Amino acid sequence: MASEFNLTPQPVRTTVVTKQPIQQSLDVSEFDIADLLLYVPALEGTSSPTATIRVITGMQLDTEDGWVVAGTFAVVTATNTAQKLRVGELLKYIRWEVSGLTGTTPAVTFLITGMLRKS
């Protein structure tokens, strides 16, 4: 059985490396696998901007300690692009992280949705 989810209820735009607020993490404790879809409607900046977006997983919402990378999307280099990523071995929660943003005055706008599955 699968369950649809939306990790970004609205488009996220950032000009810095950042993480989804820990309080907005998604509880995935009933599932084993997440099929994620990253859509990037805008990648801004000069000098060939790029963005690295990944999904992290952790066990608790009261500390940043213990959060690990569940999976990383390919580096984003263009606007209006979509990527699929399957991650497994999930802990209790997942959330997004922009771990890299390069170029001159870069900005990225993105959405992450997907399906949660039991193996």
matplotlib code that plots the C-alpha trace (Angstrom):
import matplotlib.pyplot as plt

x = [0.0, 1.2, 0.5, 1.0, 2.9, 4.0, 7.3, 6.9, 3.3, 4.2, 7.2, 10.4, 12.8, 16.2, 19.3, 21.4, 22.2, 19.4, 17.2, 13.5, 12.5, 12.7, 9.1, 7.9, 9.5, 7.3, 6.6, 7.3, 7.5, 4.9, 6.8, 10.0, 10.5, 10.0, 9.7, 10.4, 9.8, 11.8, 10.6, 12.6, 10.6, 13.4, 17.2, 18.5, 21.9, 24.9, 28.1, 26.3, 24.3, 23.7, 21.8, 22.2, 19.1, 18.9, 16.5, 17.6, 16.2, 16.2, 14.6, 13.7, 12.3, 14.0, 17.6, 19.6, 21.8, 21.5, 20.0, 21.6, 21.4, 18.7, 19.4, 20.7, 19.1, 21.5, 22.9, 20.3, 21.7, 18.6, 15.2, 12.0, 13.6, 12.2, 14.0, 12.9, 14.7, 14.0, 15.2, 14.9, 16.2, 14.2, 14.2, 11.1, 11.2, 12.3, 12.9, 14.7, 18.0, 19.6, 23.2, 24.9, 24.2, 26.8, 27.1, 26.9, 23.7, 22.2, 18.6, 16.6, 12.8, 11.7, 8.9, 9.2, 6.3, 6.1, 4.8, 5.5, 5.5, 5.8, 8.1]
y = [0.0, 3.5, 6.9, 10.2, 13.0, 16.5, 17.5, 21.1, 22.3, 25.3, 26.2, 26.8, 29.6, 30.0, 31.9, 30.1, 26.6, 25.6, 22.8, 22.4, 23.5, 20.4, 21.0, 20.5, 17.0, 14.3, 11.2, 8.2, 5.5, 3.3, 3.1, 1.6, 3.4, 6.9, 7.6, 11.3, 13.8, 17.0, 19.8, 23.0, 25.7, 28.3, 28.3, 31.8, 33.5, 34.0, 32.1, 28.8, 28.4, 25.0, 23.5, 20.3, 19.1, 16.0, 14.3, 13.6, 11.3, 11.2, 9.9, 13.0, 16.5, 18.2, 18.2, 18.3, 15.5, 12.2, 13.4, 11.5, 11.7, 9.3, 10.3, 13.1, 14.3, 14.9, 18.5, 20.9, 23.0, 24.2, 25.6, 23.6, 20.2, 17.2, 14.3, 11.1, 9.5, 6.4, 6.2, 3.4, 2.6, 5.5, 6.5, 8.0, 11.4, 12.9, 16.5, 18.3, 20.1, 22.4, 21.3, 23.2, 26.4, 27.8, 30.7, 34.4, 35.5, 32.0, 31.2, 28.0, 27.4, 23.8, 21.4, 17.8, 15.4, 11.6, 8.3, 6.4, 2.6, -0.5, -3.2]
z = [0.0, -0.8, 0.6, -1.2, 0.7, 0.2, 1.9, 0.7, 1.1, -1.0, -3.2, -1.2, -2.3, -0.7, -1.4, 1.2, 2.4, 4.8, 6.2, 6.5, 10.0, 12.3, 13.4, 9.8, 9.5, 8.1, 10.3, 8.1, 10.8, 9.1, 5.9, 4.5, 1.2, -0.1, -3.8, -4.1, -6.9, -6.9, -9.2, -9.6, -11.3, -10.9, -10.5, -10.5, -10.5, -12.7, -13.2, -13.8, -10.6, -9.1, -6.2, -4.2, -2.5, -0.3, 2.1, 5.6, 8.2, 12.0, 15.1, 17.1, 16.7, 19.6, 18.3, 15.1, 16.5, 14.8, 11.4, 8.5, 4.7, 3.3, -0.3, -2.5, -5.8, -8.7, -8.8, -10.2, -13.1, -14.9, -14.4, -15.0, -14.2, -12.3, -10.7, -9.1, -6.1, -4.1, -0.6, 1.9, 5.4, 6.8, 10.4, 12.0, 10.3, 7.0, 5.8, 3.0, 3.1, 0.5, 1.1, -1.7, -3.6, -6.0, -8.5, -8.1, -6.2, -6.5, -5.6, -6.0, -5.8, -5.5, -4.4, -3.2, -3.3, -3.5, -2.4, 0.8, 0.6, 2.7, 1.4]

ax = plt.figure().add_subplot(projection="3d")
ax.plot(x, y, z, "-o")
ax.set_aspect("equal")
plt.show()
